[in-house]
């Protein structure tokens, strides 16, 4: 007997889950099918090293989710299903080779005092930016949360012109085109402050000289100052568990270990899916694919030449290596114990180094001095480890999905199975320089290569954790392709969601919620 749903969702990442919950709340019968053994995509938590040590697999920062329109609507319901946050008042910092450090805390006086040690002028600039942020945020978040359709854009432009005038609107448009280096060097004189904020571009794929990337260091700096950061209490999977429970409570189903082999369609309309075990599932109203673009074409077969070319030509960002550590204590930072209170410590000493690292990874080389994002979640949420113990979340950026060589000249293999350990050693040696003795604290270790990330979640092609480059040619109206930024496809009732669709990567569930509202209304 064939199962029938109003909406079938392929994949159980947070965008698909958010989409499914909104549809279920509107009375749709929802069935979600996930090929992995558990839902969540990049937002999951597990004991990947030793028993009792809970590590976030990929995503750790839940600030975008906590501040999203989706959470505003469903937060109370999700809290009833166990969702809990751990607020962070010391979001991020950077340590530098000369033993100094700089960090952003929600205490404005503390942040500006730190900045003033590098530049009094920059401290005043920071205060001015913070003061202006509420007005700027209204326009920027209005754009980032808007459906990427001509009508919606025209309305946004009309509102912006009325409020900011022609000059102010053009200033905003110019700002959106700036590279991180352009905005940072035009705004601040202290190179450590430029590096502190520039590291956020590397969380996406905005190296210092990539046009359109200046927005993200600005937003992360201002948002961290104004709101702090949010982690998941007990792990990032608090989001996934609550979403799954809420969907089930509304009559939906979430089925894992259920790989989709084919999307059924005929006469230009999607009608269901075929699972790898041969079962057919019928969709009365929508099939929603939470997949990478190229994977969609493999499930549908040919659609239209333009759409298929766009999907198969979708460009992915460089990969990431993750290192999960169970430790006997937090790092003893050479720059000072104050760094132990921060959720993130970036080891990205200059814009020039970030640019070099990105170029090396783009060329297929293992970077000689990769950027490290050192997450210290147990500094904020000690429930993730046994008493007195800690977990460290190391994101190594960037790393090529396919290795062509080694910029450091010491790793000779191009096979990730053999390169993983020596490349991880290179990263840990960097950490050791900034925090002497940290290796002696390690109780357990799990290395996750770019190919491991893709094997566990095929949407992370080549270890690309943001599911596609966010450069201007593949963002806004062009994410994932012109005419399809709303998740539509040439096949009626077939839709695409996930980080490959506008508004892109992050934990805000933007593409899933925008799609669900388009299908079922507010």
VMD Tcl script that draws the C-alpha trace (Angstrom):
set ca {
  {0.00 0.00 0.00}
  {1.34 3.42 -0.96}
  {1.63 6.03 1.79}
  {0.21 9.45 0.96}
  {1.14 12.83 2.43}
  {0.23 16.38 1.53}
  {3.93 17.25 1.58}
  {6.96 15.02 1.36}
  {10.26 16.51 2.49}
  {13.55 14.93 1.44}
  {16.13 15.37 4.18}
  {15.72 16.39 7.81}
  {18.02 19.37 8.09}
  {16.73 22.29 10.12}
  {15.34 24.12 7.08}
  {13.29 21.08 6.07}
  {12.16 20.55 9.66}
  {11.12 24.20 10.00}
  {9.27 23.99 6.71}
  {7.58 20.79 7.81}
  {6.48 22.22 11.14}
  {4.86 25.28 9.56}
  {3.05 23.13 7.00}
  {1.88 20.75 9.74}
  {0.65 23.73 11.74}
  {-1.42 24.74 8.71}
  {-3.07 21.33 8.60}
  {-0.90 19.61 6.03}
  {-0.02 15.95 6.55}
  {3.78 15.98 6.47}
  {6.23 13.13 5.90}
  {9.97 13.73 6.20}
  {12.47 11.18 4.92}
  {16.13 11.31 5.96}
  {18.83 8.97 4.70}
  {21.01 9.35 7.81}
  {20.38 7.52 11.06}
  {19.24 10.71 12.81}
  {17.72 14.04 11.77}
  {19.40 17.40 11.94}
  {21.84 17.62 9.04}
  {24.69 19.82 10.26}
  {22.89 20.58 13.54}
  {23.42 17.52 15.67}
  {25.29 16.59 18.82}
  {26.87 13.33 19.95}
  {29.52 11.62 22.04}
  {32.06 11.57 19.24}
  {35.13 11.11 21.44}
  {34.40 9.61 24.87}
  {31.25 8.79 26.86}
  {29.82 11.84 28.58}
  {31.47 14.36 26.23}
  {28.87 15.92 23.90}
  {30.20 17.57 20.75}
  {28.35 19.64 18.16}
  {29.04 17.88 14.87}
  {29.20 21.04 12.71}
  {27.00 24.00 13.68}
  {27.53 25.37 17.20}
  {26.23 28.96 17.12}
  {22.42 29.12 17.27}
  {22.08 32.91 17.37}
  {20.45 33.12 13.95}
  {17.86 30.55 14.97}
  {17.09 32.30 18.25}
  {16.67 35.62 16.44}
  {14.74 34.30 13.44}
  {11.17 35.05 12.36}
  {10.55 31.30 12.54}
  {11.52 31.19 16.22}
  {9.40 34.25 16.91}
  {6.40 32.28 15.66}
  {7.21 28.82 17.04}
  {9.54 29.51 19.97}
  {6.98 28.88 22.68}
  {5.91 25.62 21.08}
  {9.49 24.45 20.65}
  {10.36 25.39 24.23}
  {7.50 23.13 25.29}
  {9.24 20.33 23.42}
  {12.53 20.82 25.26}
  {14.33 23.54 23.31}
  {16.72 25.39 25.64}
  {19.43 27.95 24.98}
  {22.65 28.84 26.77}
  {23.20 32.61 26.41}
  {26.73 33.89 25.79}
  {27.91 37.29 27.00}
  {31.47 36.84 25.67}
  {30.87 35.73 22.07}
  {34.23 35.84 20.31}
  {37.85 36.87 20.51}
  {41.09 36.56 18.58}
  {44.53 35.71 19.93}
  {47.61 37.07 18.17}
  {51.19 35.80 17.79}
  {52.62 38.68 19.84}
  {50.70 37.51 22.94}
  {47.93 40.10 22.74}
  {44.23 39.43 22.29}
  {41.04 41.28 21.45}
  {37.44 40.25 22.03}
  {33.84 41.39 21.86}
  {31.61 41.12 24.93}
  {28.10 42.43 25.47}
  {29.52 44.96 27.93}
  {30.16 47.87 25.57}
  {32.56 49.56 27.97}
  {34.66 46.41 28.22}
  {34.79 45.97 24.43}
  {35.71 49.59 23.73}
  {38.36 49.54 26.46}
  {39.99 46.55 24.78}
  {39.83 48.24 21.37}
  {41.32 51.44 22.80}
  {44.47 49.52 23.72}
  {45.04 49.18 19.97}
  {43.50 52.44 18.76}
  {41.64 55.20 20.55}
  {40.13 56.30 17.24}
  {38.84 52.79 16.54}
  {37.24 52.67 19.99}
  {35.27 55.81 19.15}
  {34.38 54.40 15.73}
  {33.11 51.21 17.39}
  {30.85 53.17 19.72}
  {29.48 55.15 16.79}
  {28.76 51.96 14.82}
  {27.00 50.42 17.81}
  {24.90 53.55 18.24}
  {23.85 53.50 14.59}
  {23.27 49.73 14.45}
  {19.52 49.69 15.27}
  {18.78 51.90 12.26}
  {21.15 50.03 9.96}
  {19.91 46.66 11.17}
  {16.33 47.48 10.22}
  {17.31 47.87 6.58}
  {19.84 45.03 6.45}
  {17.72 42.44 8.24}
  {14.75 43.60 6.20}
  {16.67 42.69 3.06}
  {18.10 39.43 4.39}
  {14.68 38.28 5.57}
  {12.81 39.27 2.42}
  {11.69 36.82 -0.26}
  {14.10 37.25 -3.15}
  {11.43 38.11 -5.71}
  {11.19 41.25 -7.83}
  {7.96 42.40 -6.18}
  {9.36 41.96 -2.68}
  {12.61 43.65 -3.68}
  {10.75 46.57 -5.22}
  {8.83 47.03 -1.98}
  {12.06 46.88 0.02}
  {13.68 49.46 -2.24}
  {10.65 51.73 -1.97}
  {10.71 51.60 1.84}
  {14.47 52.16 1.88}
  {14.26 55.17 -0.40}
  {11.51 56.72 1.70}
  {13.47 56.27 4.91}
  {17.06 56.85 3.79}
  {16.70 59.00 0.69}
  {18.65 58.50 -2.52}
  {22.09 59.12 -1.01}
  {21.51 56.86 1.97}
  {20.09 54.13 -0.24}
  {23.07 54.29 -2.57}
  {25.41 54.15 0.43}
  {23.68 50.96 1.55}
  {23.93 49.47 -1.95}
  {27.64 50.27 -2.09}
  {28.19 48.77 1.35}
  {26.64 45.50 0.17}
  {29.28 45.24 -2.58}
  {32.36 45.85 -0.40}
  {34.87 43.12 0.35}
  {35.76 42.48 4.00}
  {39.15 44.13 3.52}
  {37.62 47.21 1.91}
  {35.11 47.78 4.71}
  {37.53 46.90 7.52}
  {40.44 49.02 6.32}
  {38.19 51.96 5.46}
  {36.58 51.79 8.90}
  {39.37 50.83 11.33}
  {43.09 51.55 11.53}
  {44.20 48.77 13.92}
  {45.11 45.59 12.07}
  {44.22 43.32 15.04}
  {40.66 44.71 15.03}
  {40.48 44.19 11.28}
  {41.59 40.59 11.78}
  {39.18 40.02 14.68}
  {36.20 40.91 12.52}
  {37.59 39.64 9.22}
  {37.71 36.10 10.58}
  {33.91 36.00 10.38}
  {34.06 36.20 6.61}
  {35.93 32.90 6.68}
  {32.97 31.24 8.41}
  {31.26 31.58 5.04}
  {33.52 31.80 2.00}
  {34.28 35.50 2.11}
  {38.02 35.78 2.18}
  {39.24 39.35 2.71}
  {39.18 40.35 -0.95}
  {35.87 38.82 -2.05}
  {33.27 41.41 -3.11}
  {30.08 41.39 -1.09}
  {31.68 39.97 2.04}
  {32.04 43.17 4.08}
  {28.51 42.81 5.38}
  {29.28 39.75 7.47}
  {32.12 41.02 9.67}
  {29.96 44.09 10.31}
  {26.85 42.09 11.23}
  {28.67 39.59 13.42}
  {30.50 42.32 15.29}
  {27.46 44.50 15.87}
  {25.08 41.63 16.66}
  {27.53 40.10 19.13}
  {27.93 43.46 20.83}
  {24.20 44.11 20.98}
  {22.80 40.64 21.66}
  {25.66 38.31 22.54}
  {25.49 34.78 21.20}
  {23.32 31.73 21.79}
  {24.39 28.09 22.11}
  {22.15 25.10 22.64}
  {21.79 23.94 26.24}
  {23.31 20.48 26.24}
  {24.17 20.73 22.56}
  {23.00 22.27 19.29}
  {20.73 19.27 18.77}
  {18.26 20.83 21.20}
  {16.92 22.56 18.05}
  {16.66 19.34 16.06}
  {15.05 17.37 18.89}
  {12.46 20.06 19.57}
  {11.59 20.48 15.88}
  {11.21 16.74 15.41}
  {9.03 16.40 18.51}
  {6.84 19.34 17.45}
  {6.28 17.87 13.99}
  {5.32 14.51 15.42}
  {2.99 16.15 17.93}
  {1.16 17.75 15.01}
  {0.75 14.42 13.24}
  {3.78 14.51 10.98}
  {6.35 11.76 10.59}
  {10.15 11.84 10.51}
  {11.64 8.65 9.09}
  {15.40 8.08 9.23}
  {17.51 5.50 7.37}
  {15.22 6.24 4.43}
  {17.26 7.17 1.38}
  {15.30 8.68 -1.51}
  {16.26 7.15 -4.85}
  {13.96 9.08 -7.18}
  {11.46 11.91 -7.37}
  {8.36 10.87 -9.27}
  {6.90 13.34 -11.73}
  {4.84 13.33 -14.88}
  {3.10 15.87 -17.09}
  {5.27 18.54 -15.50}
  {4.11 17.83 -11.95}
  {5.80 16.12 -8.98}
  {3.74 13.32 -7.47}
  {5.96 11.58 -4.93}
  {9.19 9.73 -4.27}
  {10.68 6.27 -4.48}
  {12.82 5.12 -1.57}
  {15.96 3.05 -2.02}
  {14.09 -0.01 -0.72}
  {11.52 0.36 -3.50}
  {8.66 1.88 -1.54}
  {6.67 4.58 -3.29}
  {5.36 7.55 -1.28}
  {2.75 9.85 -2.81}
  {2.61 13.62 -2.33}
  {-0.74 15.31 -2.91}
  {0.50 18.89 -2.77}
  {4.30 19.22 -2.66}
  {7.62 17.43 -2.81}
  {10.28 19.51 -1.06}
  {13.93 18.57 -1.56}
  {16.34 19.61 1.16}
  {19.29 18.69 -1.01}
  {22.30 20.24 -2.68}
  {21.34 21.49 -6.17}
  {23.27 18.86 -8.12}
  {21.64 16.11 -6.07}
  {18.21 17.38 -7.08}
  {18.92 16.77 -10.76}
  {20.04 13.23 -9.97}
  {16.69 12.58 -8.31}
  {14.54 14.13 -11.03}
  {16.41 13.35 -14.22}
  {16.34 16.03 -16.93}
  {13.99 18.99 -16.47}
  {14.87 22.07 -18.55}
  {18.37 22.70 -19.96}
  {18.76 26.06 -18.21}
  {17.70 24.79 -14.81}
  {19.70 21.58 -15.01}
  {22.81 23.49 -16.08}
  {22.40 25.90 -13.17}
  {21.96 23.08 -10.65}
  {24.89 20.98 -11.86}
  {27.05 24.12 -12.16}
  {26.27 25.33 -8.64}
  {29.58 26.31 -7.04}
  {30.54 25.05 -3.62}
  {32.79 26.78 -1.11}
  {36.08 25.27 0.11}
  {35.80 22.52 2.67}
  {36.30 22.37 6.39}
  {37.99 19.91 8.72}
  {36.54 19.43 12.19}
  {38.53 18.23 15.20}
  {36.54 17.29 18.28}
  {38.51 17.10 21.52}
  {37.57 15.81 24.95}
  {39.91 17.53 27.38}
  {40.92 17.69 31.01}
  {40.56 21.48 30.99}
  {40.19 24.56 28.86}
  {43.27 25.81 26.99}
  {45.74 27.84 29.02}
  {45.92 30.72 26.58}
  {49.29 32.45 26.43}
  {47.47 35.75 25.94}
  {45.69 35.36 29.27}
  {43.03 33.42 31.11}
  {40.41 35.97 30.04}
  {40.14 34.05 26.76}
  {38.70 31.06 28.62}
  {35.37 32.86 28.92}
  {34.77 33.26 25.16}
  {32.62 30.92 23.09}
  {34.90 31.31 20.07}
  {38.59 32.12 19.89}
  {39.84 32.73 16.37}
  {43.44 32.01 15.47}
  {43.49 34.16 12.34}
  {46.19 36.76 12.91}
  {45.86 38.93 9.82}
  {43.78 39.63 6.73}
  {46.77 38.73 4.57}
  {47.04 35.29 6.13}
  {43.32 34.67 5.67}
  {43.61 35.64 2.01}
  {46.58 33.31 1.53}
  {44.85 30.42 3.30}
  {41.73 30.83 1.16}
  {43.74 30.98 -2.07}
  {45.67 27.85 -1.12}
  {42.49 25.89 -0.37}
  {40.83 27.10 -3.57}
  {43.86 25.82 -5.48}
  {43.43 22.39 -3.89}
  {46.34 22.79 -1.48}
  {46.36 21.97 2.20}
  {47.05 25.40 3.74}
  {50.40 25.80 5.43}
  {48.83 27.91 8.21}
  {45.06 27.22 8.29}
  {42.63 29.41 10.18}
  {41.41 27.88 13.44}
  {38.05 28.57 15.04}
  {38.36 27.25 18.58}
  {34.94 26.69 20.14}
  {34.81 26.45 23.94}
  {31.16 25.49 24.52}
  {31.73 24.07 28.00}
  {32.96 27.48 29.14}
  {29.31 28.49 28.76}
  {27.48 25.17 29.16}
  {29.31 22.75 31.49}
  {26.56 20.12 31.08}
  {28.25 18.96 27.87}
  {31.08 17.20 29.71}
  {31.68 15.37 33.01}
  {32.42 17.55 36.02}
  {35.67 19.46 35.59}
  {36.13 18.27 32.00}
  {35.62 20.12 28.74}
  {35.05 19.75 25.02}
  {36.79 21.76 22.34}
  {35.20 22.31 18.92}
  {37.89 23.02 16.33}
  {36.92 24.18 12.89}
  {39.87 24.19 10.47}
  {39.29 26.64 7.65}
  {39.87 26.27 4.82}
  {40.58 22.77 3.52}
  {40.18 21.47 -0.04}
  {37.65 18.73 -0.68}
  {40.04 17.25 -3.23}
  {43.71 17.51 -2.30}
  {46.10 18.47 -5.09}
  {49.12 19.18 -2.92}
  {50.41 20.68 0.30}
  {51.31 24.34 0.64}
  {53.47 23.40 3.62}
  {55.50 20.94 1.55}
  {55.48 18.15 4.16}
  {52.29 16.14 3.45}
  {52.89 14.08 0.33}
  {49.62 12.15 0.04}
  {46.54 13.47 -1.75}
  {44.25 10.94 -0.07}
  {42.31 12.36 2.87}
  {42.45 9.01 4.64}
  {46.22 9.42 4.95}
  {46.34 13.24 5.07}
  {43.88 13.65 7.93}
  {46.26 12.92 10.79}
  {49.23 15.04 9.64}
  {46.95 17.96 8.69}
  {45.24 17.72 12.06}
  {48.69 17.71 13.69}
  {49.48 20.92 11.82}
  {46.32 22.52 13.20}
  {46.95 21.29 16.73}
  {50.51 22.59 16.57}
  {49.08 26.04 15.84}
  {46.76 25.72 18.82}
  {49.70 24.60 20.97}
  {51.62 27.77 20.07}
  {48.78 29.92 21.35}
  {47.92 27.67 24.30}
  {51.03 25.77 25.46}
  {50.27 22.42 27.03}
  {46.86 22.00 25.42}
  {47.81 18.68 23.83}
  {48.59 17.25 27.25}
  {45.00 17.97 28.25}
  {43.50 15.90 25.43}
  {41.63 12.79 26.60}
  {39.98 11.89 23.32}
  {40.04 13.08 19.70}
  {37.88 12.72 16.61}
  {39.05 14.06 13.26}
  {36.34 14.71 10.66}
  {37.71 15.40 7.18}
  {35.84 17.25 4.43}
  {35.04 13.89 2.82}
  {33.77 12.54 6.15}
  {31.41 15.51 6.37}
  {30.11 14.83 2.87}
  {29.78 11.09 3.48}
  {27.64 11.76 6.55}
  {25.66 14.55 4.86}
  {25.81 14.66 1.04}
  {24.69 18.29 1.07}
  {28.12 19.25 2.42}
  {29.83 18.70 -0.92}
  {33.59 18.50 -0.46}
  {33.11 19.43 3.19}
  {31.47 22.75 2.27}
  {29.57 23.48 5.48}
  {27.63 26.41 3.98}
  {26.25 24.39 1.03}
  {27.47 26.64 -1.71}
  {29.50 29.76 -2.27}
  {27.80 33.00 -1.21}
  {29.68 35.21 -3.66}
  {27.53 37.85 -5.37}
  {27.01 35.78 -8.52}
  {25.40 33.06 -6.41}
  {23.57 35.07 -3.77}
  {20.42 37.18 -3.43}
  {18.40 36.75 -6.67}
  {20.88 34.15 -7.91}
  {20.73 31.65 -5.03}
  {20.67 28.96 -6.27}
  {19.89 30.39 -9.71}
  {18.11 33.28 -11.37}
  {14.36 32.80 -11.18}
  {14.55 30.15 -8.48}
  {15.61 32.00 -5.33}
  {12.20 31.14 -3.87}
  {12.95 27.41 -4.11}
  {10.79 26.86 -7.19}
  {11.75 24.43 -9.94}
  {10.49 23.84 -13.51}
  {8.40 20.96 -12.17}
  {5.11 21.99 -10.58}
  {4.83 21.08 -6.87}
  {8.57 20.38 -6.62}
  {10.54 22.78 -4.46}
  {14.10 23.13 -3.19}
  {15.06 24.24 0.31}
  {18.15 24.37 2.48}
  {21.28 26.51 2.62}
  {21.64 26.43 -1.17}
  {18.47 28.54 -1.44}
  {18.10 32.19 -0.42}
  {18.82 33.47 2.23}
  {21.56 30.84 2.39}
  {23.65 29.35 5.16}
  {23.23 29.71 8.90}
  {20.90 28.30 11.50}
  {18.07 30.79 10.91}
  {15.83 28.36 8.97}
  {15.18 31.17 6.51}
  {14.72 29.23 3.29}
  {12.53 26.58 4.89}
  {10.24 29.07 6.60}
  {9.97 31.35 3.56}
  {9.01 28.38 1.39}
  {6.44 27.06 3.88}
  {4.82 30.48 4.12}
  {4.69 30.71 0.33}
  {3.01 27.31 0.11}
  {0.61 27.55 3.04}
  {0.47 31.22 4.00}
  {1.26 32.94 7.28}
}
mol new
graphics top color blue
foreach p $ca { graphics top sphere $p radius 0.5 }
foreach p [lrange $ca 0 end-1] q [lrange $ca 1 end] { graphics top cylinder $p $q radius 0.2 }
display resetview
